[in-house]
Amino acid sequence: MNASTTSPRRALLASALSSIVPALALVAGAAFAIARTFQLPAVYTAQSLAAFAGLLLALSPFLPQHLPLKRFGAANCVTLLRAGIAGLMAGLIGSPMSQPDLAWLVAILAMIAPIARVSLTDMTFTGSCAMALIACCTNGSEISA
């Protein structure tokens, strides 16, 4: 390797890490909040982070394919967000689903993943999906915009 190939790789890796660290913190915070809200065992947070880390490891071999780009782009950040959502859902594996609210959480997380991808291009669609999601969570109550 010479200096011309090392520099773009380092820049891409630094850019990726600058996106991964906040995503990891976001997943940890969300997992902690979910565990606290639904009285889940503390192992839920660890399971969610482990699932997210596993997804990051599975995706890491594809990072060099982005060269000669030097930045971790917006689409890659959306993929990180979706991996975080998958990690939050995977953390529920083995947890008893005795609470109906917990089933709603899984449904909401599953709905957010596709919305995250669309939100970069069509904010109107995202707004209408968010309104529908709120309506579902409020047992169909009317929402005035």
Residue frames as qw, qx, qy, qz and C-alpha x, y, z in Angstrom:
[[0.000, 0.887, 0.461, 0.000, 0.00, 0.00, 0.00],
 [0.407, 0.236, -0.023, 0.882, 1.18, 3.44, -0.77],
 [0.034, -0.265, -0.389, 0.882, 0.19, 6.81, 0.68],
 [0.334, 0.013, -0.329, -0.883, -2.42, 7.48, -2.01],
 [0.583, -0.260, -0.700, -0.321, -4.47, 4.38, -1.08],
 [0.401, -0.255, -0.700, 0.533, -3.97, 4.65, 2.67],
 [0.040, 0.064, 0.189, -0.979, -5.29, 8.20, 2.95],
 [0.525, -0.161, -0.353, -0.758, -8.74, 7.59, 1.40],
 [0.636, -0.229, -0.737, 0.007, -9.11, 4.42, 3.49],
 [0.314, -0.191, -0.568, 0.736, -8.27, 6.24, 6.69],
 [0.223, -0.016, 0.001, -0.975, -10.61, 9.10, 5.81],
 [0.617, -0.195, -0.548, -0.530, -13.44, 6.65, 5.08],
 [0.585, -0.234, -0.725, 0.278, -12.79, 4.72, 8.29],
 [0.140, -0.114, -0.404, 0.897, -12.69, 7.93, 10.34],
 [0.400, -0.088, -0.204, -0.889, -15.93, 9.09, 8.74],
 [0.657, -0.226, -0.672, -0.257, -17.58, 5.72, 9.42],
 [0.469, -0.218, -0.670, 0.532, -16.45, 5.72, 13.04],
 [0.050, 0.033, 0.212, -0.975, -17.75, 9.26, 13.50],
 [0.588, -0.145, -0.324, -0.727, -21.17, 7.92, 12.49],
 [0.673, -0.144, -0.726, 0.002, -20.99, 4.61, 14.35],
 [0.269, -0.027, -0.633, 0.725, -20.15, 6.06, 17.77],
 [0.354, -0.016, 0.193, -0.915, -23.26, 8.30, 17.98],
 [0.709, -0.055, -0.493, -0.501, -25.39, 5.46, 16.58],
 [0.558, -0.057, -0.776, 0.290, -24.06, 3.16, 19.30],
 [0.017, -0.043, -0.505, 0.862, -24.87, 5.77, 21.94],
 [0.524, -0.024, -0.146, -0.839, -28.36, 6.23, 20.46],
 [0.716, -0.084, -0.656, -0.222, -29.05, 2.48, 20.53],
 [0.395, -0.059, -0.734, 0.550, -27.75, 2.22, 24.10],
 [0.176, 0.025, 0.312, -0.933, -29.94, 5.11, 25.24],
 [0.640, -0.032, -0.324, -0.697, -33.00, 3.79, 23.43],
 [0.653, -0.065, -0.754, 0.019, -32.46, 0.29, 24.82],
 [0.205, -0.057, -0.653, 0.727, -32.09, 1.65, 28.34],
 [0.366, 0.024, 0.109, -0.924, -35.24, 3.76, 27.98],
 [0.698, -0.038, -0.524, -0.487, -37.21, 0.83, 26.56],
 [0.533, -0.058, -0.794, 0.284, -36.01, -1.48, 29.34],
 [0.028, -0.071, -0.528, 0.846, -36.98, 1.05, 31.96],
 [0.478, 0.012, -0.111, -0.871, -40.36, 1.87, 30.41],
 [0.803, -0.025, -0.425, -0.417, -41.45, -1.75, 29.97],
 [0.638, -0.550, 0.476, -0.254, -39.73, -3.11, 33.12],
 [0.897, 0.329, -0.294, 0.031, -37.53, -5.41, 31.07],
 [0.823, -0.447, 0.059, 0.345, -34.51, -7.06, 32.66],
 [0.131, -0.850, 0.321, 0.396, -31.20, -5.20, 32.40],
 [0.561, -0.122, 0.711, 0.407, -29.94, -7.91, 30.05],
 [0.515, 0.737, 0.437, 0.015, -32.21, -6.41, 27.35],
 [0.090, 0.950, -0.209, -0.214, -29.85, -3.44, 26.94],
 [0.373, -0.518, 0.716, 0.281, -26.84, -5.76, 26.67],
 [0.606, 0.277, 0.730, 0.155, -28.63, -8.01, 24.17],
 [0.415, 0.875, 0.233, -0.091, -29.63, -5.04, 22.02],
 [0.033, -0.874, 0.424, 0.234, -26.08, -3.67, 21.97],
 [0.505, -0.268, 0.787, 0.233, -24.66, -7.12, 21.21],
 [0.605, 0.528, 0.591, 0.079, -27.09, -7.56, 18.31],
 [0.272, 0.953, -0.017, -0.131, -26.21, -4.10, 16.98],
 [0.247, -0.710, 0.612, 0.246, -22.47, -4.83, 17.31],
 [0.621, 0.045, 0.763, 0.177, -23.00, -8.13, 15.49],
 [0.535, 0.760, 0.368, 0.018, -24.72, -6.33, 12.63],
 [0.053, 0.936, -0.291, -0.189, -21.87, -3.81, 12.49],
 [0.436, -0.442, 0.744, 0.246, -19.36, -6.65, 12.28],
 [0.632, 0.362, 0.674, 0.122, -21.40, -8.29, 9.52],
 [0.400, 0.896, 0.195, -0.009, -21.48, -5.01, 7.57],
 [0.321, -0.810, 0.328, 0.364, -17.82, -4.08, 8.12],
 [0.608, -0.064, 0.618, 0.494, -16.38, -6.15, 5.22],
 [0.409, 0.706, 0.505, 0.280, -18.40, -3.98, 2.82],
 [0.173, -0.896, -0.041, 0.406, -16.81, -0.69, 3.92],
 [0.374, -0.396, 0.509, 0.667, -13.84, -0.89, 1.48],
 [0.386, 0.468, 0.704, 0.369, -16.31, -1.14, -1.40],
 [0.054, 0.934, 0.308, -0.172, -17.08, 2.56, -0.88],
 [0.369, -0.532, 0.343, 0.681, -13.60, 3.62, -1.99],
 [0.467, 0.232, -0.168, 0.836, -12.66, 6.00, -3.64],
 [0.316, -0.796, -0.227, -0.464, -15.29, 7.84, -1.58],
 [0.339, 0.263, -0.579, 0.693, -13.84, 9.37, 1.57],
 [0.364, -0.197, 0.340, -0.844, -17.12, 9.95, 3.44],
 [0.036, 0.279, 0.948, -0.151, -19.66, 7.74, 5.08],
 [0.151, -0.234, -0.365, -0.888, -22.75, 9.08, 3.35],
 [0.506, -0.114, 0.251, -0.818, -26.31, 9.74, 4.45],
 [0.836, 0.032, -0.388, -0.386, -27.58, 6.45, 3.04],
 [0.577, 0.139, -0.731, 0.336, -25.02, 4.60, 5.14],
 [0.113, -0.156, 0.540, -0.819, -26.21, 6.51, 8.22],
 [0.730, -0.055, -0.050, -0.680, -29.76, 5.39, 7.47],
 [0.791, 0.093, -0.603, -0.035, -28.48, 1.82, 7.26],
 [0.252, 0.172, -0.705, 0.640, -26.90, 2.31, 10.69],
 [0.448, -0.120, 0.278, -0.841, -30.22, 3.56, 12.01],
 [0.840, 0.025, -0.291, -0.456, -32.01, 0.55, 10.60],
 [0.630, 0.151, -0.714, 0.265, -29.38, -1.78, 12.08],
 [0.048, -0.185, 0.584, -0.789, -29.97, -0.08, 15.43],
 [0.688, -0.065, 0.042, -0.722, -33.71, -0.69, 15.13],
 [0.834, 0.098, -0.525, -0.137, -33.03, -4.33, 14.30],
 [0.369, 0.215, -0.722, 0.545, -30.75, -4.53, 17.35],
 [0.358, -0.164, 0.402, -0.827, -33.50, -3.11, 19.56],
 [0.841, 0.005, -0.148, -0.521, -35.93, -5.71, 18.24],
 [0.733, 0.203, -0.638, 0.118, -33.39, -8.53, 18.54],
 [0.037, 0.318, -0.661, 0.678, -32.82, -7.59, 22.16],
 [0.669, -0.148, 0.197, -0.701, -36.40, -8.69, 22.85],
 [0.748, 0.129, -0.631, -0.161, -35.63, -12.29, 21.88],
 [0.497, -0.062, -0.776, 0.383, -36.21, -14.42, 24.94],
 [0.146, -0.030, 0.405, -0.902, -38.24, -11.76, 26.75],
 [0.157, 0.461, 0.862, -0.140, -41.78, -12.65, 27.73],
 [0.070, -0.219, -0.367, -0.901, -44.31, -10.82, 25.56],
 [0.146, -0.504, -0.813, 0.250, -46.93, -10.62, 28.29],
 [0.020, 0.597, 0.232, -0.768, -47.43, -6.88, 27.86],
 [0.526, 0.694, 0.476, 0.125, -49.55, -5.66, 24.94],
 [0.039, 0.966, -0.128, -0.219, -47.56, -2.42, 24.97],
 [0.439, -0.490, 0.652, 0.378, -44.42, -4.40, 24.23],
 [0.567, 0.365, 0.685, 0.274, -46.07, -5.86, 21.13],
 [0.263, 0.941, 0.207, -0.042, -46.89, -2.30, 20.05],
 [0.263, -0.803, 0.404, 0.351, -43.24, -1.36, 20.52],
 [0.536, -0.094, 0.736, 0.403, -42.15, -4.14, 18.16],
 [0.444, 0.679, 0.559, 0.169, -44.75, -3.04, 15.61],
 [0.044, 0.983, 0.000, -0.179, -43.64, 0.58, 15.86],
 [0.384, -0.604, 0.564, 0.411, -39.96, -0.33, 15.47],
 [0.547, 0.192, 0.736, 0.349, -40.81, -2.43, 12.42],
 [0.330, 0.849, 0.406, 0.071, -42.71, 0.51, 10.91],
 [0.159, -0.914, 0.172, 0.331, -39.93, 3.03, 11.57],
 [0.597, -0.266, 0.578, 0.489, -37.29, 1.11, 9.59],
 [0.460, 0.470, 0.567, 0.496, -38.84, 1.67, 6.13],
 [0.002, 0.969, 0.246, 0.006, -39.87, 5.21, 7.06],
 [0.465, -0.699, 0.260, 0.477, -36.24, 6.03, 7.87],
 [0.513, 0.029, 0.594, 0.619, -35.26, 5.22, 4.31],
 [0.222, 0.720, 0.551, 0.359, -38.08, 7.20, 2.72],
 [0.239, -0.888, -0.237, 0.314, -37.55, 10.25, 4.93],
 [0.431, -0.375, 0.320, 0.756, -34.47, 11.32, 3.00],
 [0.145, 0.123, 0.616, 0.764, -36.49, 11.84, -0.16],
 [0.294, -0.498, -0.541, -0.611, -40.12, 12.37, 0.74],
 [0.018, 0.051, -0.599, 0.799, -40.89, 14.24, 3.95],
 [0.584, -0.090, -0.077, -0.803, -44.62, 14.33, 3.13],
 [0.781, -0.050, -0.598, -0.174, -44.84, 10.54, 3.12],
 [0.424, 0.045, -0.704, 0.567, -42.92, 10.40, 6.39],
 [0.229, -0.110, 0.321, -0.912, -45.27, 12.92, 7.99],
 [0.735, -0.091, -0.230, -0.631, -48.36, 10.99, 6.95],
 [0.732, -0.005, -0.674, 0.103, -46.85, 7.72, 8.19],
 [0.199, 0.099, -0.616, 0.756, -45.98, 9.35, 11.49],
 [0.477, -0.118, 0.123, -0.862, -49.55, 10.60, 11.85],
 [0.816, -0.051, -0.452, -0.357, -50.89, 7.10, 11.09],
 [0.566, 0.078, -0.712, 0.408, -48.48, 5.63, 13.62],
 [0.084, -0.115, 0.476, -0.868, -49.63, 8.08, 16.30],
 [0.667, -0.098, -0.129, -0.727, -53.25, 7.28, 15.49],
 [0.775, -0.013, -0.629, -0.054, -52.55, 3.56, 15.94],
 [0.408, 0.062, -0.667, 0.620, -50.87, 4.19, 19.27],
 [0.227, -0.023, 0.361, -0.904, -53.74, 6.31, 20.55],
 [0.306, 0.296, 0.886, -0.181, -56.32, 3.62, 19.77],
 [0.225, 0.497, 0.668, 0.506, -57.59, 5.40, 16.66],
 [0.082, -0.779, -0.352, 0.513, -58.31, 8.71, 18.34],
 [0.455, 0.815, 0.214, 0.287, -58.55, 11.63, 15.94],
 [0.537, -0.382, 0.043, 0.751, -55.50, 13.82, 15.60],
 [0.313, 0.926, 0.211, -0.024, -55.82, 17.34, 14.34],
 [0.707, 0.148, 0.074, 0.688, -52.87, 18.70, 12.45]]
